[in-house]
């Protein structure tokens, strides 16, 4: 398993003094090292190493035997890290040992003496004072960004990749499918592989143990569904990515017909990626879209509707959680977040209020410059261009963005969502009151028969955002409900209540002066409001409208 990691490890041992593996699953690394020392066809191992060539140091136990993990009592006198490192630097263990495997060493790497010893080891290695195979391997869950800058330059970092599709296919073949014909069984295995894509082996094994005990150790359609739920839980552990459950569809959204039409086209590509990426067709994986526009005009609902349309998980990136107080921590948080998203593919990644992450100005480096922002933005844009996984990004913005994001080719498209026009207001209003009306299944206390025309309501809501239209409806229906309850308490009546246009017009009059479209700067030198900044930005870049009516 993980042939690329094995190859990189062999190359690192042959060429680097100190290797750092940022990974939490020590057992996986041990398995790969075991492959490294196994005899090939009864002869010697690939590099001529044996298990006696490995000395392992655990921060909790000291020196342990690589195989059993039992404490090596014969080496108790070297159980302290500094003592052991000094012996390694002095070449005192080089009769048998070649590989010095340290686990959970990241906190100790902040100590000056440890840093000095690692520096000396690297210098002696460069001076050819050691056997070429002598290598220090440090395995820790701490990301590279959390390590002291004094030692980072000494390290050769080897990332542990997620299992490839081929490896997952071989793994899944081990399990039998419950009572299904061949084609159905293959479809279940393919769905399961797709669900497990992007996860580390530790998580794959954990998920399979969890779901198989609930499905009689057989693969079924239920197994796939359970595995998906387990995968969501793993994604949540990151603390940066949130799994959002959504039952919103484009049928629930008023207007915005152009973006809906475009997304229905993308759906065919996204749901048939294997065919789209085949050598016959060779389409590029859709990158995603950026939605710029007015607050409260449906951007969040669009994101949820896209995930529903594609039939995939919706992940929300918490921008505020990215920013760290240490140098490099913000970039590492972004890297972890994008890695987590790739682990959950296929999915829609929702980056809400993206301008807050890439706005420039003050940052975690504490120097008043925007170096951190620029590095994060560079990493993000590079990842968007180069990723191979089916992560469809939907970024939303309520304020002006850096020009770098506006450039064609960054996203598949940049959409502008304006305040709804008259027809869209009518559509939104009708959808919002629909849930309060009579249906064949349920009775209601509200009578809309006297609401024969809504023309005056729609006209008076000129400039209202979708969220403000919903607010009007909710306020009216809340007042009607209170009136209904009071009638029961005071008059013991349970008659239905008529809902008329005047009910809505009164509420509209009360809030019309404070709606978002009215937020404009004065005639002086006041700074422009976010609404004006967005309009100016749209005038400059001429974004694709989300609606054909605007």
Secondary structure as GFF3:
##gff-version 3
##sequence-region A 1 550
A	DSSP	alpha_helix	3	15	.	.	.	ID=ss1
A	DSSP	beta_strand	18	22	.	.	.	ID=ss2
A	DSSP	alpha_helix	26	37	.	.	.	ID=ss3
A	DSSP	three_ten_helix	51	53	.	.	.	ID=ss4
A	DSSP	beta_strand	54	58	.	.	.	ID=ss5
A	DSSP	beta_strand	62	64	.	.	.	ID=ss6
A	DSSP	three_ten_helix	73	78	.	.	.	ID=ss7
A	DSSP	alpha_helix	81	89	.	.	.	ID=ss8
A	DSSP	beta_strand	99	103	.	.	.	ID=ss9
A	DSSP	three_ten_helix	108	110	.	.	.	ID=ss10
A	DSSP	alpha_helix	112	126	.	.	.	ID=ss11
A	DSSP	beta_strand	135	140	.	.	.	ID=ss12
A	DSSP	three_ten_helix	144	146	.	.	.	ID=ss13
A	DSSP	alpha_helix	149	152	.	.	.	ID=ss14
A	DSSP	beta_strand	156	157	.	.	.	ID=ss15
A	DSSP	alpha_helix	165	172	.	.	.	ID=ss16
A	DSSP	alpha_helix	182	196	.	.	.	ID=ss17
A	DSSP	alpha_helix	201	212	.	.	.	ID=ss18
A	DSSP	alpha_helix	221	236	.	.	.	ID=ss19
A	DSSP	beta_strand	241	244	.	.	.	ID=ss20
A	DSSP	three_ten_helix	250	252	.	.	.	ID=ss21
A	DSSP	alpha_helix	257	270	.	.	.	ID=ss22
A	DSSP	alpha_helix	273	276	.	.	.	ID=ss23
A	DSSP	beta_strand	288	293	.	.	.	ID=ss24
A	DSSP	alpha_helix	299	310	.	.	.	ID=ss25
A	DSSP	beta_strand	313	317	.	.	.	ID=ss26
A	DSSP	three_ten_helix	319	321	.	.	.	ID=ss27
A	DSSP	alpha_helix	329	343	.	.	.	ID=ss28
A	DSSP	beta_strand	347	351	.	.	.	ID=ss29
A	DSSP	three_ten_helix	354	356	.	.	.	ID=ss30
A	DSSP	alpha_helix	371	386	.	.	.	ID=ss31
A	DSSP	beta_strand	391	397	.	.	.	ID=ss32
A	DSSP	alpha_helix	403	406	.	.	.	ID=ss33
A	DSSP	beta_strand	413	417	.	.	.	ID=ss34
A	DSSP	alpha_helix	422	434	.	.	.	ID=ss35
A	DSSP	beta_strand	446	447	.	.	.	ID=ss36
A	DSSP	alpha_helix	455	460	.	.	.	ID=ss37
A	DSSP	alpha_helix	466	491	.	.	.	ID=ss38
A	DSSP	beta_strand	497	498	.	.	.	ID=ss39
A	DSSP	alpha_helix	501	511	.	.	.	ID=ss40
A	DSSP	three_ten_helix	512	514	.	.	.	ID=ss41
A	DSSP	three_ten_helix	516	518	.	.	.	ID=ss42
A	DSSP	alpha_helix	530	541	.	.	.	ID=ss43
A	DSSP	beta_strand	544	545	.	.	.	ID=ss44
###
